[in-house]
């Protein structure tokens, strides 16, 4: 009996997907990484610190003014290692898209804004040349001036240990009161933001350090809302997925909760009860409060099963943007006046909506 030839792993044409030979999917096809999920690199120093040392109201007000407090409110989001791995296996660095049975999909700036509440307009987050050429001693001096804390040691380049920042914040915490000088509140806030950058938004594969280059943007806390931090977070996640998708990589970093939320492989959330108050954007609040994704342990589902689920996707399984989670702007806290483009997409996705006048 003649058996049919084995299926071709693809791609059928290699004019565009020129990196297939070194892509992670090739290693999976050859059986080398069939049961090896990627290890998301992130530390829980920030969430453990907040659990033991809740921020003072004055620090909360300062963080709210920077535009980052929504991420602190979201808290620790559960990661599914197998889901992240299966998605990275379908990520193509050549096109910056996921290749799925239903077509190509990607994470957009609108996803970052609506799901996570990070700003996507404003100035680009870029570093001047003099910051890139600074020595470690210069970075340590800058950190001492801006935070009141100068780490010890001459090894590590521009990075500093997150555990050292956390320990220093714990030392300062009892002194943060209603009478504390504004200078010390700002220094404490800068340390909290460094923890946020290193543990949540911009974690690196070291899993234990954060770059002191961020201090350049933390010099003027009032100027932070002028920057497009959502674009920076998305670009960093793109680069991380590109690196993890090539060769037998074992680690992945970046703001991975954003990657998970863009591919909801679970039933949609039930509608809100009549009269139930709900917080404004970001929409991730809905998943946190009603799906239990704040849990302190990560999920380790069967990697082969997740791959099969992605292989069986059909039209309608993949949400067309984050705003399709609800057809009612009020139920997800969308302010139609402040976010007209979001309301327009909600109306377009709702066949029963008669309001098509929003510009």
KOLLUMBA-504030 format. One line per 10 residues: number of its first residue (from 1); their letters; for each residue x, y, z of N, C-alpha, C. Coordinates in steps of 0.001 Angstrom, whole numbers, padded with zeros to 6 digits. Each point is the difference from the previous one (the first is absolute). Layout:
N
NUM = a = X/Y/Z/X/Y/Z/X/Y/Z ~ ...
! end
This chain:
359
1 = xxxxxxxxxx = 000844/-001190/000000/-000844/001190/000000/000883/001244/000000 ~ -000297/000884/-000912/000796/001222/-000092/-000572/001066/000929 ~ 000877/000588/000775/-000416/001073/000900/000242/001340/-000689 ~ -000845/000989/000300/000189/001321/-000616/001283/000631/000524 ~ 000630/000831/-000797/001226/000656/000456/-000295/000904/001187 ~ 000976/000211/000866/-000223/000876/001162/-000318/001417/-000441 ~ -000804/000671/000814/-000391/001375/-000316/001227/000902/-000002 ~ -000022/000936/-000926/001094/000956/-000074/-000145/001017/001131 ~ 001039/000241/000782/-000138/000905/001153/-000182/001447/-000402 ~ 000325/000341/-001241/-000141/001378/-000442/001226/000822/000347
11 = xxxxxxxxxx = 000022/001218/-000482/-001011/000613/-000883/000101/-000517/-001428 ~ -001124/000114/-000714/-000010/-000479/-001380/000907/000851/-000877 ~ 000077/001303/000290/000874/000917/-000729/000916/000680/001007 ~ 001264/000090/-000322/000961/000555/000950/000551/001359/-000426 ~ -000681/000667/-000942/000490/001315/-000420/-000117/001025/001120 ~ -001016/-000130/000858/-000217/000952/001095/000502/-000556/001328 ~ -000374/-001223/000312/000388/-000603/001282/001386/-000627/-000142 ~ 000997/000857/-000126/001353/-000445/-000312/000723/-000577/001206 ~ -000569/000132/001201/000670/-000472/001222/-000510/-001354/000467 ~ -000764/-000686/-000842/-000622/-001247/000430/001019/-001030/000465
21 = xxxxxxxxxx = 001158/-000054/-000633/000987/-001006/000367/000455/000101/001441 ~ -000007/001214/000564/000410/000200/001391/-001175/000301/000912 ~ -001208/-000087/-000506/-001177/000335/000799/-000310/-001118/000993 ~ -000585/000361/001112/-000325/-000983/001043/-000926/-001090/-000520 ~ -000895/000341/-000918/-000928/-001001/-000530/000740/-001124/-000718 ~ 001149/000306/-000618/000784/-001055/-000655/000553/-000984/001021 ~ 000446/000517/001139/000509/-000879/001056/-001123/-000862/000569 ~ -001195/000578/000133/-001142/-000776/000498/-000354/-001100/-000988 ~ 000007/000330/-001291/-000333/-000981/-001025/000979/-001174/000022 ~ 001257/000291/000292/001018/-001048/000057/000034/-000719/001337
31 = xxxxxxxxxx = -000883/000381/000924/-000107/-000697/001275/000965/000451/001073 ~ 000740/001080/-000231/001007/000419/000976/-000603/000795/001155 ~ -001069/000729/-000252/-000603/000824/001047/-001475/-000332/000176 ~ -000366/-001234/-000292/-001412/-000355/-000019/-000677/000134/001361 ~ 000740/-000206/001081/-000603/000047/001335/000710/000990/000910 ~ 000693/000972/-000571/000769/000946/000803/-000596/001396/-000106 ~ -000782/000426/001012/-000565/001354/-000046/001047/001054/000330 ~ -000226/001185/-000485/000857/001124/000352/-000209/000367/001468 ~ 001017/000558/000600/-000087/000442/001391/-000148/001519/000039 ~ -001185/000497/000332/-000159/001459/000123/000849/000520/001157
41 = xxxxxxxxxx = 000836/000974/-000292/000882/000558/001010/-000618/001247/000605 ~ -000375/-000093/001238/-000491/001152/000733/000174/-000278/001488 ~ 000189/001047/000750/000116/-000109/001443/-001279/000523/000654 ~ -000301/-000529/001153/-001170/000453/000745/000386/000944/001130 ~ 001203/000590/-000072/000436/000913/001060/-000989/001135/000207 ~ -000528/000554/-001098/-000909/001123/000127/-001273/-000398/000722 ~ -000624/-001111/-000429/-001268/-000399/000592/000193/-000463/001433 ~ 001094/-000662/000290/000271/-000403/001379/000222/001220/000886 ~ 000693/001006/-000542/000244/001211/000779/-001310/000724/000296 ~ -000857/000146/-001016/-001265/000701/000211/-000880/-000757/000992
51 = xxxxxxxxxx = 000053/-001332/-000066/-000788/-000781/000945/000421/000220/001441 ~ 001292/000225/000207/000506/000203/001357/000032/001478/000395 ~ 000127/000895/-001006/000140/001429/000262/-000911/000778/-000954 ~ -001293/000091/000291/-000902/000769/-000881/000468/001452/-000126 ~ -000149/000544/-001206/000450/001359/-000244/-000806/001004/000818 ~ 000692/001026/000497/-000660/001106/000680/-000826/000784/-001026 ~ -001034/000684/000492/-000895/000743/-000895/000758/001043/-000814 ~ 001040/000583/000567/000750/001010/-000741/000799/-000633/-001140 ~ 000503/-001205/000215/000698/-000715/-001065/-000987/-000421/-001081 ~ -001187/-000458/000418/-001030/-000382/-000964/-000357/001182/-000890
61 = xxxxxxxxxx = -000190/001177/000603/-000337/001183/-000778/001106/000344/-000995 ~ 001249/-000172/000416/001124/000297/-000898/000043/-000994/-001149 ~ -000251/-001286/000289/-000003/-001020/-001047/-001167/000205/-000959 ~ -001142/000424/000511/-001144/000268/-000863/000309/001121/-000979 ~ 000741/000990/000470/000345/001126/-000871/000948/-000408/-001115 ~ 000765/-001065/000206/000933/-000453/-001036/-000691/-000795/-001095 ~ -001206/-000532/000264/-000706/-000809/-000981/000265/-001487/000109 ~ 000792/-000427/000991/000343/-001418/000141/-000779/-000707/001097 ~ -000812/000709/000735/-000615/-000636/001170/-000988/-001095/-000386 ~ -000584/000069/-001198/-000923/-001059/-000409/000696/-001364/-000034
71 = xxxxxxxxxx = 001290/-000021/-000343/000723/-001268/-000022/000175/-000522/001423 ~ 000261/000903/000946/000072/-000423/001401/-001349/-000547/000458 ~ -001089/000627/-000436/-001332/-000462/000406/-000323/-001368/-000583 ~ 000436/-000258/-001226/-000246/-001310/-000603/000678/-001104/000791 ~ 001181/000291/000527/000698/-000977/000825/000595/-001138/-000809 ~ 000326/-001054/000700/000636/-001146/-000638/-001019/-000790/-000804 ~ 000251/-000164/-001279/-000889/-000769/-000863/000612/-001363/-000284 ~ -000830/-001004/000074/000464/-001369/-000201/000464/-000218/-001438 ~ 001115/-000671/-000156/000523/-000353/-001317/-000216/-001484/-000272 ~ -000305/-000316/-001227/-000118/-001390/-000450/001201/-000287/-000896
81 = xxxxxxxxxx = 000963/-000718/000507/001245/-000237/-000726/-000244/-000695/-001328 ~ -000901/-000965/-000021/-000252/-000750/-001239/-000666/000876/-001053 ~ -000942/000843/000410/-000660/000886/-000946/000996/000992/-000583 ~ 000849/000570/000849/001007/000938/-000481/000933/-000684/-000991 ~ 000432/-001210/000311/000910/-000730/-000881/-000649/-000285/-001344 ~ -001255/-000487/000018/-000690/-000332/-001247/-000208/001232/-000870 ~ -000236/001147/000618/-000165/001226/-000779/001320/000463/-000600 ~ 001071/-000099/000775/001309/000403/-000517/000404/-000891/-001171 ~ -000372/-001269/000042/000311/-000898/-001111/-000684/000433/-001288 ~ -001060/000777/000106/-000712/000489/-001179/000324/001460/-000308
91 = xxxxxxxxxx = 000907/000593/000761/000405/001391/-000238/001097/000025/-001055 ~ -000151/000877/-000980/000978/000086/-001074/000737/001341/000081 ~ 001314/-000025/000221/000772/001247/000044/-000030/000769/-001322 ~ -000193/-000721/-001115/000005/000677/-001294/-001189/000950/-000164 ~ -001136/-000338/000603/-001223/000787/-000187/-000541/000590/001289 ~ 000572/-000416/001140/-000499/000440/001310/-001481/-000336/000159 ~ -000356/-001206/-000398/-001373/-000475/000140/000006/-001456/000431 ~ -001132/-000433/000582/-000227/-001411/000288/-000624/-000628/-001237 ~ 000524/-001132/-000431/-000560/-000717/-001143/-000918/-001095/000532 ~ -001290/000190/-000199/-001028/-000886/000538/-000827/-000593/-001136
101 = xxxxxxxxxx = -000747/-001075/000270/-000849/-000572/-001049/-001005/001002/-000562 ~ -000361/001014/000800/-000974/000992/-000445/000652/001172/-000728 ~ 001324/000010/-000073/000706/001101/-000628/001048/000574/000936 ~ 000401/001214/-000252/001001/000655/000836/-000664/000899/001031 ~ 000619/000077/001177/-000491/000861/001075/001202/000597/000706 ~ -000210/001118/000656/001100/000619/000731/-000546/000789/001166 ~ 000884/000547/000814/-000351/000845/001133/000187/001449/-000437 ~ -001005/000818/000190/000036/001370/-000477/000127/000988/001154 ~ 000271/001249/-000355/000065/001053/001011/-001347/000185/000689 ~ -001073/-000176/-000736/-001326/000124/000610/-000210/-001067/001066
111 = xxxxxxxxxx = 000520/-001204/-000243/-000080/-001049/001015/000694/000429/001283 ~ 001173/000603/-000151/000753/000431/001179/-000787/001043/000783 ~ -000606/000939/-000704/-000731/001067/000674/-001264/-000515/000666 ~ -000796/-000785/-000736/-001302/-000411/000513/000134/-001090/001064 ~ 000904/-000938/-000199/000145/-001094/000952/000760/000417/001253 ~ 001059/000793/-000174/000907/000271/001114/-000008/001441/000479 ~ -000579/000904/-000767/-000086/001376/000430/001257/000814/-000170 ~ 000968/-000494/-000772/001230/000755/-000223/-000181/000963/-001168 ~ 000620/001155/000107/-000139/001018/-001026/000740/-000409/-001274 ~ -000633/000244/-001160/000604/-000398/-001273/000298/001191/-000897
121 = xxxxxxxxxx = -000309/001213/000470/000374/001179/-000776/000981/000822/000822 ~ 000622/000950/-000644/001001/000803/000689/001386/-000214/-000581 ~ 001007/000445/000720/001376/-000093/-000459/000506/-001442/000080 ~ 000924/-000318/-000892/000608/-001326/000005/000926/-000147/001205 ~ 000015/-001193/000573/000899/-000294/001118/001353/-000359/-000593 ~ 000892/000978/-000026/001322/-000188/-000599/001057/000572/000930 ~ 001219/-000489/-000159/001110/000435/000839/000963/000857/-000806 ~ 000456/001120/000563/001034/000789/-000682/001329/-000742/000025 ~ 000877/000360/-000890/001263/-000707/-000141/000838/000056/001268 ~ -000049/001107/000730/000862/000101/001181/-000402/-001003/001077
131 = xxxxxxxxxx = -001287/-000383/000045/-000441/-001017/000963/000560/-001365/-000396 ~ 000011/-000275/-001288/000491/-001294/-000474/001491/-000180/000264 ~ 000731/001107/000098/001450/-000089/000177/000441/000187/001449 ~ -000938/000079/000917/000360/000204/001399/000623/-001250/000601 ~ 000905/000179/000955/000626/-001115/000706/-000868/-000418/001186 ~ 000325/-001134/000586/-000762/-000463/001158/000094/000998/001151 ~ 001193/000551/000224/000159/000967/001090/-000912/001204/-000206 ~ -000140/000441/-001237/-000880/001125/-000281/-001468/-000355/000230 ~ -000379/-001217/-000387/-001368/-000441/000254/-000273/-000074/001506 ~ 000962/-000509/000753/-000183/-000104/001448/-000133/001378/000631
141 = xxxxxxxxxx = 000774/000964/-000492/-000126/001373/000507/-001376/000569/-000328 ~ -000487/-000263/-001222/-001324/000484/-000382/-001071/-000627/000883 ~ 000126/-001289/000265/-000990/-000661/000837/000044/000541/001424 ~ 001190/000269/000496/000100/000571/001328/-000669/001360/000087 ~ 000153/000815/-001039/-000599/001341/-000006/-001519/-000049/-000124 ~ -000514/-000939/-000795/-001436/-000035/-000281/-000789/-000820/001005 ~ 000633/-000980/000632/-000729/-000881/000918/000535/000022/001421 ~ 001168/000585/000212/000594/-000035/001328/000636/-001330/000331 ~ 000092/-000880/-000972/000573/-001338/000213/001056/-000259/-001056 ~ 001216/-000267/000446/001096/-000302/-000919/000483/-001421/000254
151 = xxxxxxxxxx = -000352/-000951/-000884/000418/-001399/000195/001518/-000125/000048 ~ 000454/-001007/000693/001427/-000275/000104/000434/-000947/-001116 ~ 001281/000045/-000324/000547/-000913/-001000/000251/000676/-001324 ~ 001050/-000429/-000651/000394/000569/-001287/-000252/-000950/-001157 ~ -000713/-001107/000246/-000264/-001000/-001036/-001493/000005/-000308 ~ -000315/-000077/-001284/-001397/-000067/-000388/-000399/000986/-001066 ~ 000946/000819/-000457/-000325/000941/-001067/-001062/000986/000434 ~ -001019/000165/-000836/-001061/000965/000290/-001163/-000617/000771 ~ 000137/-001235/000466/-001106/-000673/000682/000225/-000041/001514 ~ -001112/-000040/000716/000039/-000086/001461/-000973/-001092/000431
161 = xxxxxxxxxx = 000311/-000688/001079/-000821/-001111/000472/-001345/000496/000513 ~ -001073/-000649/-000428/-001332/000360/000463/-000169/-000280/001485 ~ 000636/-001059/000489/-000113/-000326/001428/000603/001101/000860 ~ 001059/000648/-000492/000613/001091/000761/-000938/001198/000070 ~ -000690/000293/-001093/-000965/001098/000004/-001140/-000301/000959 ~ -000480/-001223/-000058/-001097/-000381/000890/000419/000113/001464 ~ 001178/-000464/000336/000459/000062/001388/000123/001446/000466 ~ 000478/000876/-000876/000141/001408/000399/-001377/000642/000178 ~ -000948/-000340/-000846/-001343/000536/000171/-000617/-000469/001308 ~ 000245/-001244/000366/-000502/-000505/001278/000616/000762/001167
171 = xxxxxxxxxx = 001252/000395/-000148/000670/000785/001030/-000613/001395/000120 ~ -000382/000588/-001148/-000562/001350/-000003/-001476/000038/000368 ~ -000705/-001110/-000193/-001459/-000006/000102/-000538/000580/001311 ~ 000538/-000342/001160/-000572/000546/001244/000080/001517/000087 ~ 000893/000620/-000755/000176/001446/000068/-000905/000761/-000958 ~ -000773/-000721/-000825/-000907/000658/-000947/-001319/000278/000716 ~ -000221/001265/000346/-001206/000409/000725/-000585/001236/-000672 ~ -001042/000519/000609/-000611/001206/-000527/000860/001231/000151 ~ 001011/-000063/000880/000886/001141/000226/001329/-000123/-000730 ~ 000180/-001082/-000738/001268/-000202/-000703/000182/001064/-001078
181 = xxxxxxxxxx = 001218/000484/-000154/000282/001012/-001016/-000264/-000549/-001402 ~ -000403/000892/-000893/-000299/-000397/-001382/001215/-000642/-000676 ~ 001201/000467/000349/001206/-000558/-000594/000095/-001494/000254 ~ -000293/-000427/001223/000103/-001422/000346/-001147/-000810/-000625 ~ -001167/000623/-000150/-001110/-000681/-000680/000374/-000269/-001454 ~ 000615/000974/-000650/000399/-000178/-001392/001088/-001054/-000130 ~ 000952/-000028/000921/001045/-001018/-000046/-000588/-001396/000171 ~ -000915/-000139/000933/-000657/-001293/000229/-000800/-000408/-001227 ~ -000661/000966/-000628/-000787/-000292/-001203/000895/-000476/-001135 ~ 001163/000593/-000158/000928/-000431/-001048/000450/-001442/000237
191 = xxxxxxxxxx = 000251/-000354/001244/000377/-001389/000288/-001139/-000956/-000320 ~ -001239/000400/000307/-001157/-000848/-000321/-000143/-000192/-001506 ~ 000256/001059/-000770/-000099/-000105/-001452/001124/-000867/-000570 ~ 001184/000066/000586/001078/-000893/-000438/-000380/-001458/000232 ~ -000647/-000282/001134/-000481/-001363/000242/-001050/-000391/-001036 ~ -000892/000929/-000329/-001039/-000285/-000995/000619/-000286/-001357 ~ 000976/000804/-000401/000646/-000211/-001292/000742/-001335/-000038 ~ 000752/-000309/001056/000820/-001201/-000003/-000752/-001286/000242 ~ -001123/000074/000733/-000753/-001213/000339/-001177/-000263/-000920 ~ -000562/001051/-000613/-001264/-000165/-000709/000077/000445/-001460
201 = xxxxxxxxxx = 000319/001265/-000250/-000120/000548/-001350/001191/-000315/-000893 ~ 001213/000044/000571/001205/-000216/-000806/000946/-001011/000661 ~ -000492/-001144/000437/000923/-000983/000599/000949/-000552/-001050 ~ 001221/-000299/000402/000963/-000580/-000939/000255/-001452/000361 ~ 000752/-000683/-000837/000203/-001437/000196/000864/-000311/001206 ~ 000651/001001/000590/000727/-000258/001238/-000974/-000329/001126 ~ -001212/000574/-000091/-001022/-000286/000988/000257/000613/001356 ~ 001036/000835/000133/000322/000507/001325/000503/001437/000013 ~ 000097/000649/-001166/000583/001334/-000049/-000848/000929/-000866 ~ 000221/001312/000209/-000670/001021/-000798/001053/001008/-000449
211 = xxxxxxxxxx = -000200/000563/-001167/000964/000950/-000538/-000159/001368/000664 ~ 001112/000583/000404/-000023/001345/000565/-000181/001061/-001074 ~ -000021/-000387/-001270/-000263/000963/-001064/-001396/000598/000113 ~ -000919/-000712/000648/-001338/000546/000190/000021/001271/000846 ~ 001069/000203/000761/000079/001186/000838/-000052/001280/-000822 ~ 000406/-000081/-001257/-000054/001192/-000856/-001422/000541/-000083 ~ -000988/-000880/-000155/-001384/000430/-000110/-000636/000225/001367 ~ 000622/-000508/001049/-000556/000177/001342/000502/001267/000673 ~ 000845/000769/-000672/000499/001234/000610/-001144/000958/000293 ~ -000925/000145/-000958/-001155/000869/000172/-001258/-000872/-000004
221 = xxxxxxxxxx = -000518/-000314/001169/-001168/-000880/000083/-001214/000625/-000686 ~ -000100/001322/000054/-001143/000657/-000637/000032/-000144/-001520 ~ 001148/-000304/-000555/000108/-000133/-001447/-000291/-001397/-000522 ~ -000170/-000987/000882/-000228/-001378/-000452/-001253/-000151/-000859 ~ -001124/000677/000313/-001185/-000172/-000852/000168/000543/-001412 ~ 001063/000724/-000269/000199/000538/-001343/000533/-001049/-000976 ~ 000391/-001163/000513/000628/-001018/-000843/-000969/-001132/-000335 ~ 000240/-000625/-001123/-000805/-001134/-000438/000571/-001286/000597 ~ -000291/-000222/001267/000533/-001188/000673/-000642/-001277/-000525 ~ -001245/000087/-000450/-000631/-001180/-000576/000728/-000484/-001237
231 = xxxxxxxxxx = 000458/000938/-000839/000760/-000379/-001190/001330/-000623/000386 ~ 000647/000516/001047/001273/-000569/000438/-000183/-001414/000535 ~ -001056/-000214/000777/-000275/-001341/000539/-000279/-000976/-001138 ~ -000781/000426/-000990/-000327/-000875/-001117/001240/-000321/-000832 ~ 000832/001009/-000263/001219/-000242/-000773/000930/-000968/000730 ~ 000095/000150/001317/000854/-000904/000790/-000538/-001429/-000046 ~ -001322/-000150/000066/-000606/-001329/-000085/000217/-000593/-001383 ~ -000139/000814/-001053/000266/-000479/-001357/001422/-000563/-000098 ~ 000978/000771/000483/001389/-000448/-000083/000216/-001284/000786 ~ -000632/-000091/001160/000139/-001203/000810/-000575/-001219/-000711
241 = xxxxxxxxxx = -001177/000156/-000633/-000600/-001127/-000713/000838/-000381/-001216 ~ 000589/000990/-000666/000856/-000309/-001151/001199/-000835/000433 ~ 000619/000376/001103/001161/-000743/000481/-000389/-001400/000469 ~ -001128/-000105/000702/-000413/-001304/000512/-000453/-000942/-001107 ~ -000419/000550/-001137/-000496/-000843/-001092/001114/-000569/-000867 ~ 001234/000429/000236/001110/-000448/-000824/000901/-000951/000778 ~ 000281/-001166/-000603/000908/-000952/000609/-000591/-000650/001241 ~ 000802/-000797/000695/-000485/-000701/001200/000032/000884/001240 ~ -000673/001144/-000049/-000027/000897/001158/-000739/-000667/001160 ~ 000382/000367/001207/-000626/-000591/001186/-000737/001040/000835
251 = xxxxxxxxxx = 000280/001287/-000206/-000592/001063/000798/-000753/000977/-000884 ~ -000917/000729/000620/-000680/001106/-000663/-000318/001035/001063 ~ 000073/001274/-000387/-000283/001070/000944/-000945/000992/-000656 ~ -000253/001122/000669/-000939/000982/-000509/-001288/-000018/000801 ~ -000935/000865/-000382/-001284/000099/000702/-000921/-001097/-000527 ~ 000203/-001217/000489/-000656/-001186/-000545/-001503/-000066/000256 ~ -000546/000591/001073/-001468/-000007/000120/-000700/000596/-001210 ~ 000619/000962/-000648/-000580/000583/-001208/-000075/-001037/-001109 ~ 000992/-000854/-000121/000007/-001063/-001003/-001136/-000977/000243 ~ -000242/-000357/001259/-001060/-000961/000304/-001390/000561/-000274
261 = xxxxxxxxxx = -000219/001245/000373/-001340/000573/-000125/-000413/000204/-001442 ~ 000965/000094/-000918/-000352/000241/-001385/-000507/-001270/-000678 ~ 000192/-001158/000624/-000428/-001265/-000588/-000858/-000751/001009 ~ -001249/000464/000233/-000845/-000634/001014/-000531/-001341/-000475 ~ 000557/-001091/000542/-000439/-001339/-000382/-000979/-000570/001022 ~ -000690/000874/000693/-001002/-000424/000957/-001304/000709/-000316 ~ -001145/-000461/000542/-001279/000632/-000335/000003/001472/000383 ~ -000786/000812/-000723/-000051/001431/000334/-000576/000209/001387 ~ 000308/001123/000582/-000505/000316/001319/-001505/000182/-000036 ~ -000711/-000401/001051/-001453/000205/000019/-000322/001474/000109
271 = xxxxxxxxxx = -001189/000407/-000454/-000368/001421/000108/-000109/000428/001451 ~ 000207/001274/000228/-000106/000536/001345/-001451/-000016/000465 ~ -000188/-000188/001295/-001345/000039/000561/-000569/001409/-000109 ~ -001305/000131/-000178/-000600/001339/-000102/000332/000853/001219 ~ 000424/001215/-000260/000299/000913/001090/001350/-000197/000651 ~ 000784/-000977/-000458/001304/-000251/000609/001008/001037/-000476 ~ 000627/000658/000943/001017/000999/-000341/001264/-000702/-000442 ~ 000680/000606/-000956/001218/-000624/-000504/001054/001068/-000236 ~ 001276/-000316/000280/001039/001018/-000174/000219/000353/-001459 ~ 000599/001155/-000222/000302/000445/-001341/001121/-000848/-000593
281 = xxxxxxxxxx = 000502/000438/-001156/001128/-000670/-000617/001158/-000049/000978 ~ 000858/-001003/-000065/000129/-001012/-001050/-000944/-001184/000165 ~ -000292/-000645/-001121/-000908/-001141/000008/000580/-001205/000719 ~ 001304/-000030/000223/000575/-001122/000738/-000571/-000102/001402 ~ -000567/001089/000537/-000660/-000081/001295/-001095/-001061/-000024 ~ -000647/-000113/-001150/-001105/-000954/-000102/000497/-001430/000142 ~ 001167/-000282/-000593/000564/-001344/000105/000544/-000253/001396 ~ 000583/001021/000604/000557/-000152/001340/-001091/-000288/001024 ~ -001067/000792/-000053/-001034/-000083/001023/-000944/-001175/-000197 ~ -000123/-000497/-001224/-001033/-000994/-000262/000542/-001328/-000512
291 = xxxxxxxxxx = 001288/-000089/-000231/000587/-001258/-000436/001048/-000521/000976 ~ 000338/000798/001007/000977/-000474/000972/001413/-000038/-000515 ~ 000333/000814/-001020/001347/-000028/-000565/001024/000734/000844 ~ -000380/000359/001220/000949/000621/000915/000770/-001043/000783 ~ -000272/-001266/-000183/000568/-001045/000847/001520/000020/-000009 ~ 000576/-000378/001135/001438/000109/000190/000812/-001093/-000661 ~ -000638/-001006/-000599/000732/-001074/-000665/-000324/000000/-001482 ~ 000962/-000376/-000816/-000201/-000066/-001437/-000577/-001352/-000403 ~ -000632/-000033/-001163/-000615/-001227/-000504/000985/-000751/-000896 ~ -000069/-001310/000040/000854/-000853/-000834/-000887/-001033/-000702
301 = xxxxxxxxxx = -000781/000469/-000971/-000867/-000905/-000724/000810/-000847/-000986 ~ -000682/-000987/-000561/000657/-000905/-000937/000340/000741/-001284 ~ 001291/000045/-000344/000443/000759/-001160/-000563/-000583/-001294 ~ -000016/-001304/-000122/-000534/-000621/-001220/-001475/000325/-000187 ~ -000746/000029/001097/-001426/000314/-000089/-000205/001440/-000468 ~ 000787/000927/000527/-000127/001399/-000418/000325/000139/-001481 ~ 001018/-000716/-000470/000324/000035/-001436/-001169/-000496/-000828 ~ -000637/-001082/000454/-001144/-000546/-000738/-001153/000996/-000043 ~ -000221/000706/001115/-001078/000983/000036/000256/001106/-001019 ~ 001248/000474/-000072/000330/001026/-000988/-000136/-000534/-001424
311 = xxxxxxxxxx = 000342/-001263/-000196/-000120/-000601/-001332/-001456/-000075/-000459 ~ -000926/-000079/000949/-001415/-000175/-000332/-000778/001308/000008 ~ 000676/001121/000124/-000697/001282/-000002/-000739/000216/-001314 ~ -001195/000549/000102/-000777/000365/-001181/-000430/001449/000161 ~ -000532/000572/-001071/-000454/001388/000053/-001005/000182/001126 ~ 000218/001056/000779/-000887/000288/001127/000607/-000347/001336 ~ 001030/-000879/000007/000652/-000366/001257/000968/001071/000470 ~ 000525/000783/-000923/000974/001031/000347/-000703/001336/-000001 ~ 000031/000674/001135/-000670/001297/000114/000692/001025/-000885 ~ -000808/000823/-000673/000537/001042/-000870/000258/001253/000822
321 = xxxxxxxxxx = 001036/-000065/000833/000336/001156/000831/-000612/-000123/001371 ~ 000505/000729/000969/-000446/-000142/001374/-001412/000497/000231 ~ -000489/000904/-000845/-001305/000582/000259/-001129/-000950/-000317 ~ 000243/-001171/-000549/-001067/-000956/-000266/-000355/-000797/001235 ~ 000629/000255/001146/-000369/-000698/001220/-001383/000410/000480 ~ -000468/001147/-000428/-001302/000475/000420/-000591/000857/-001101 ~ -001307/-000074/-000192/-000642/000839/-001004/-000601/001254/000619 ~ 000179/000184/001293/-000544/001164/000681/001134/000815/000590 ~ 000252/001225/-000506/001108/000795/000526/-000096/000215/001488 ~ -001213/000163/000533/-000130/000273/001425/000426/-001189/000842
331 = xxxxxxxxxx = -000169/-001231/-000523/000306/-001182/000796/001491/-000198/000183 ~ 000816/000599/-000865/001438/-000131/000167/000645/001321/000376 ~ -000828/000989/000335/000545/001247/000487/000530/000914/-001076 ~ -000395/-000199/-001253/000516/000839/-001075/-000745/001321/-000005 ~ 000726/001073/000079/-000562/001341/-000111/-000062/000372/-001473 ~ -001197/000066/-000557/-000139/000222/-001445/000599/001322/-000427 ~ -000062/001002/000874/000546/001299/-000369/001518/-000016/-000026 ~ 000590/-000701/000982/001457/-000039/000086/000604/-001019/-000949 ~ -000761/-001033/-000363/000515/-001067/-000862/-000979/-000262/-001139 ~ -000212/000946/-000915/-000983/-000194/-001079/000342/-001152/-000912
341 = xxxxxxxxxx = 001313/-000270/-000217/000367/-001095/-000902/-000360/-001350/000610 ~ 000015/-000086/001327/-000379/-001254/000657/-001497/-000217/-000120 ~ -000777/001063/000256/-001443/-000145/-000112/-000401/-000342/-001426 ~ 000685/000592/-000999/-000324/-000304/-001384/000196/-001474/-000285 ~ 001093/-000587/000508/000246/-001418/-000251/-000997/-000858/000745 ~ -000414/000435/001192/-001025/-000736/000722/-001301/-000002/-000789 ~ -000353/001152/-000561/-001215/000066/-000799/000109/-000858/-001247 ~ 001166/000020/-000642/000182/-000790/-001211/-000110/-001491/000292 ~ 000432/-000405/001204/-000044/-001421/000345/-001370/-000427/000502 ~ -000888/000966/000295/-001314/-000320/000535/-001033/000132/-001112
351 = xxxxxxxxx = -000535/-001108/-000498/-000949/000079/-001118/-001297/000699/000376 ~ -000308/000100/001304/-001242/000619/000429/000143/001484/000260 ~ 001224/000529/-000163/000210/001406/000300/-000466/000857/-001172 ~ -000742/001064/000329/-000475/000929/-001013/000778/001305/000000 ~ 000922/000150/000944/000759/001237/000100/001243/-000120/-000851 ~ -000020/000564/-001178/001146/-000021/-000909/000503/001414/-000276 ~ -000319/000923/000921/000311/001396/-000246/001320/000409/000602 ~ 000613/-000859/000830/001257/000391/000645/001081/000157/-001058 ~ 000706/001130/-000042/001014/000192/-001047/001177/-000913/000200
! end
